[in-house]
Amino acid sequence: MTLQTKDSAALSSMVGIVGARGRMGTLLAGRAVAAGRGVVGLDRAPGSDLPAPEELPQLRQCGIVLLCVPVPALDPALEAVVPHLADNAVLADICSVKVLPMRRMRRAWSGSVVGTHPLFGPVIPEGFVPRVAVTPNSGTDPGPVNALLTDMGFEPFLSTPEEHDRAVAYMQGLNFISTVAHLAAMRQIRNIDKFLTPSFQRRLDSAHKMLTEDTDLFETISESNPHLQETVRQFTSFLNIAAGGDLDLLAEHARWWWRNKS
C-alpha cells in the first residue's frame, strides 16, 4: 500500500516501512504521513511471512527503508528487501537489540545502515518522552533518520550497538527475568494472594501485560542480547549482598536514580 502525503513535494523524502500493518509499523507509518512524508507501506502477503514480490520494487523510490520486523524475521526480510533498495537508500530497523541486527544489516547491505530502537510501544503513555536510540554504522550519517524521527514527534539520541544492548539488558531483559523469577518463587507460599498490598498489586498489574502480551518480545530480547547473561551474573552479586543482610548499602546505591532531585 502507498499512503498519500499532505504535500506531493515530500515524495523526495519517501519512507519505506516493511511491516506497516504491525502494531509498531502502523504507529510509525501514521506518524510519518502526519509529518508530510510519503510512505510506501509493505506487509506480509497472504500465506507468507514476506511482502508480495510485485510490491517490493516500490521501495526503490524510498530514501529510508525501515524494517519493522522482529529479530527472527530479519534475515528473510533482508534477503527480500535489499535487492530493491536505491543505491543511496538508508537501511534501518527498529529491533529491541542492536548488535546482531546491525551485523546482519551490514552483511546484507553495503550502503548506509542505521539501527534504531523506539523505547516505547505502539501506545505511548501520556507525559512519556518518546525517545529513540539511534545506532549508525561507522561512516553513516544518521542525519536523515534523526530528521525523520524528529518529524514523527520522537526524541532521537545517538548510541552504539554495544552501549544500547548493555543498557537494554538491564532495562528490559533483567526486568523481565527478575519479575518472572520473583512471581514464580512466590508460588510456593500457600495462600500468598491473601496478603496482597497496594504496592504489590501495582507490580502485578505491570507484570500482567509483560507475561500475557509481550512474552515473545522479552524472550527475543533475552535470546538475542549478547550482554544479558553477564547482566544476570552482576545482578546475582547484588542479591548476594542482600542475602548477607547489607540492605543499607543496596539502598544507598539504588538512590542514584534520584541524584538530581532535591
PLY file of the C-alpha trace (Angstrom):
ply
format ascii 1.0
element vertex 262
property float x
property float y
property float z
element edge 261
property int vertex1
property int vertex2
end_header
0.00 0.00 0.00
1.20 3.53 -0.75
-0.03 6.14 1.73
-0.58 9.61 0.31
1.14 12.59 1.88
-0.19 16.05 2.67
2.31 17.52 0.21
3.30 15.87 -3.05
6.67 17.63 -2.85
7.53 15.27 0.01
7.98 12.43 -2.48
11.71 13.22 -2.45
11.78 12.02 1.18
9.75 8.84 0.78
9.97 6.29 3.58
9.56 2.57 3.08
8.10 0.67 6.04
8.29 -3.11 5.91
5.78 -4.46 8.40
3.49 -1.45 8.01
0.40 -3.25 9.33
2.08 -4.44 12.50
1.47 -2.52 15.72
4.69 -0.50 15.58
4.62 -0.27 11.79
1.13 1.22 11.95
2.25 3.79 14.51
5.34 4.82 12.54
3.56 4.93 9.18
0.80 7.10 10.62
3.28 9.46 12.24
5.30 9.75 9.03
2.22 10.58 6.96
1.08 13.13 9.55
4.52 14.74 9.26
4.09 15.14 5.49
6.28 12.24 4.44
5.45 9.88 1.61
5.21 6.29 2.84
5.46 3.03 0.95
3.99 0.53 3.38
4.59 -3.16 2.76
3.39 -6.07 4.83
3.17 -9.84 4.69
1.45 -11.27 1.65
-1.30 -13.85 2.33
0.27 -17.18 3.23
3.76 -15.70 3.52
5.97 -14.00 6.10
7.26 -11.61 3.41
5.77 -8.84 1.25
4.38 -9.80 -2.14
7.23 -9.85 -4.70
5.38 -7.48 -7.01
5.23 -4.83 -4.27
8.92 -4.82 -3.38
10.08 -2.67 -6.36
8.18 0.26 -4.80
11.00 0.53 -2.26
13.34 1.88 -4.93
11.72 5.31 -4.58
12.45 5.47 -0.82
15.34 7.33 0.75
14.89 5.46 4.03
13.65 1.89 4.36
12.63 0.91 7.88
12.34 -2.75 8.81
9.57 -3.10 11.40
10.02 -6.83 11.86
11.14 -8.93 14.86
14.70 -10.22 15.11
13.83 -13.79 13.98
12.29 -12.39 10.77
15.17 -10.06 9.98
17.26 -12.33 7.74
14.41 -13.30 5.34
13.25 -9.68 5.27
16.74 -8.50 4.33
17.01 -11.13 1.61
13.73 -9.96 0.10
14.18 -6.21 0.54
17.84 -5.41 -0.17
17.79 -6.17 -3.94
15.13 -3.46 -4.34
16.86 -0.62 -2.46
18.01 2.53 -4.23
21.79 2.93 -4.28
21.67 5.86 -1.83
18.99 4.43 0.46
19.44 4.24 4.22
18.52 0.83 5.62
17.20 0.93 9.20
15.42 -1.30 11.69
13.50 -0.99 14.98
14.65 -4.18 16.73
14.93 -4.17 20.52
18.54 -5.37 20.33
21.17 -3.82 18.14
24.45 -5.77 17.95
23.04 -8.73 16.00
20.64 -6.76 13.73
23.36 -4.24 12.86
25.75 -7.06 11.97
23.13 -8.68 9.76
22.18 -5.44 8.02
25.82 -4.56 7.34
26.37 -8.01 5.89
23.33 -7.70 3.61
23.64 -4.05 2.52
26.83 -2.21 1.52
25.16 1.21 1.73
24.14 3.30 4.74
22.88 1.36 7.78
21.27 2.90 10.86
19.85 0.91 13.75
17.01 2.39 15.79
15.09 1.27 18.86
11.94 3.16 19.85
11.91 2.96 23.66
8.13 2.69 23.77
5.34 0.54 22.39
2.52 1.26 19.95
0.59 3.15 22.65
2.69 5.97 24.13
1.69 6.88 27.70
0.66 10.49 28.24
3.56 12.55 29.53
6.21 10.00 28.48
9.03 11.38 26.33
9.16 9.04 23.29
12.92 8.60 22.92
14.54 6.55 20.15
18.06 5.14 20.39
19.92 5.59 17.08
22.99 3.46 16.32
24.51 4.38 12.95
27.06 2.21 11.22
30.58 3.64 11.10
30.73 6.22 8.31
26.95 6.55 8.03
25.35 9.95 8.55
22.39 9.46 10.91
21.01 12.91 9.99
18.21 11.73 7.64
16.97 9.15 10.16
17.18 11.64 13.04
15.21 14.14 10.96
12.53 11.55 10.20
12.21 10.58 13.86
12.04 14.23 14.91
9.34 14.89 12.31
7.41 11.97 13.78
7.42 13.68 17.17
10.09 11.49 18.75
13.35 12.39 20.51
16.32 10.57 18.93
19.68 10.21 20.66
22.90 8.64 19.42
24.33 5.45 20.88
26.38 2.43 19.82
25.05 -1.11 19.44
27.16 -2.28 22.37
26.09 0.55 24.71
22.48 0.01 23.69
22.47 -3.73 24.32
24.18 -3.38 27.70
21.57 -0.84 28.80
18.61 -2.81 27.42
19.92 -5.98 29.10
19.20 -4.19 32.38
16.20 -2.06 31.42
14.19 -4.76 29.65
15.93 -8.13 29.88
16.69 -8.10 33.60
13.33 -6.51 34.37
11.64 -9.49 32.70
13.89 -12.10 34.31
13.70 -10.68 37.83
9.94 -10.25 37.57
9.19 -13.78 36.39
11.65 -15.24 38.91
10.03 -13.26 41.74
6.48 -14.23 40.80
7.44 -17.86 40.18
9.16 -18.10 43.58
6.04 -16.80 45.33
4.01 -19.74 44.02
5.45 -21.98 46.72
3.83 -19.88 49.51
0.33 -21.16 50.14
-2.46 -18.55 50.19
0.01 -15.75 49.41
-2.61 -13.95 47.32
-4.45 -13.09 50.54
-1.56 -10.86 51.55
-1.59 -8.52 48.55
-0.67 -4.90 49.28
-1.47 -1.91 47.03
2.17 -1.54 46.02
2.49 -5.20 45.05
-0.82 -5.06 43.18
0.68 -2.27 41.06
3.63 -4.53 40.31
1.29 -7.37 39.35
-0.68 -5.06 37.08
2.55 -4.02 35.36
3.73 -7.62 35.03
0.44 -8.87 33.60
0.96 -7.32 30.16
4.59 -8.43 30.16
3.58 -12.06 30.74
0.42 -12.20 28.61
1.12 -9.95 25.61
4.85 -9.24 25.44
6.42 -12.59 26.37
7.71 -13.22 22.83
9.28 -9.76 22.74
11.10 -10.24 26.04
12.19 -13.76 25.16
13.63 -12.43 21.90
15.48 -9.71 23.81
16.83 -12.33 26.20
17.94 -14.74 23.48
19.41 -12.14 21.11
21.17 -9.81 23.55
24.83 -10.87 23.92
25.17 -8.97 27.22
22.23 -10.45 29.12
23.99 -13.39 30.79
26.71 -11.08 32.08
23.98 -8.76 33.38
22.28 -11.60 35.24
25.57 -12.58 36.88
26.14 -8.99 38.01
22.61 -8.81 39.38
23.19 -12.04 41.30
26.11 -10.38 43.08
23.72 -7.69 44.34
21.30 -10.38 45.53
24.19 -11.92 47.44
24.68 -8.58 49.22
21.01 -8.66 50.16
21.34 -12.25 51.36
24.17 -11.05 53.60
21.86 -8.52 55.20
23.53 -5.33 53.98
20.35 -3.69 52.73
21.52 -0.19 53.71
24.36 -0.47 51.20
21.98 -1.57 48.44
19.53 1.23 49.26
22.37 3.76 49.12
23.40 2.53 45.67
19.78 2.44 44.47
19.17 6.07 45.37
21.39 7.20 42.50
18.22 7.26 40.35
17.08 10.37 42.22
20.51 12.04 42.46
19.37 15.19 40.63
16.17 15.70 42.61
16.04 17.93 45.66
0 1
1 2
2 3
3 4
4 5
5 6
6 7
7 8
8 9
9 10
10 11
11 12
12 13
13 14
14 15
15 16
16 17
17 18
18 19
19 20
20 21
21 22
22 23
23 24
24 25
25 26
26 27
27 28
28 29
29 30
30 31
31 32
32 33
33 34
34 35
35 36
36 37
37 38
38 39
39 40
40 41
41 42
42 43
43 44
44 45
45 46
46 47
47 48
48 49
49 50
50 51
51 52
52 53
53 54
54 55
55 56
56 57
57 58
58 59
59 60
60 61
61 62
62 63
63 64
64 65
65 66
66 67
67 68
68 69
69 70
70 71
71 72
72 73
73 74
74 75
75 76
76 77
77 78
78 79
79 80
80 81
81 82
82 83
83 84
84 85
85 86
86 87
87 88
88 89
89 90
90 91
91 92
92 93
93 94
94 95
95 96
96 97
97 98
98 99
99 100
100 101
101 102
102 103
103 104
104 105
105 106
106 107
107 108
108 109
109 110
110 111
111 112
112 113
113 114
114 115
115 116
116 117
117 118
118 119
119 120
120 121
121 122
122 123
123 124
124 125
125 126
126 127
127 128
128 129
129 130
130 131
131 132
132 133
133 134
134 135
135 136
136 137
137 138
138 139
139 140
140 141
141 142
142 143
143 144
144 145
145 146
146 147
147 148
148 149
149 150
150 151
151 152
152 153
153 154
154 155
155 156
156 157
157 158
158 159
159 160
160 161
161 162
162 163
163 164
164 165
165 166
166 167
167 168
168 169
169 170
170 171
171 172
172 173
173 174
174 175
175 176
176 177
177 178
178 179
179 180
180 181
181 182
182 183
183 184
184 185
185 186
186 187
187 188
188 189
189 190
190 191
191 192
192 193
193 194
194 195
195 196
196 197
197 198
198 199
199 200
200 201
201 202
202 203
203 204
204 205
205 206
206 207
207 208
208 209
209 210
210 211
211 212
212 213
213 214
214 215
215 216
216 217
217 218
218 219
219 220
220 221
221 222
222 223
223 224
224 225
225 226
226 227
227 228
228 229
229 230
230 231
231 232
232 233
233 234
234 235
235 236
236 237
237 238
238 239
239 240
240 241
241 242
242 243
243 244
244 245
245 246
246 247
247 248
248 249
249 250
250 251
251 252
252 253
253 254
254 255
255 256
256 257
257 258
258 259
259 260
260 261
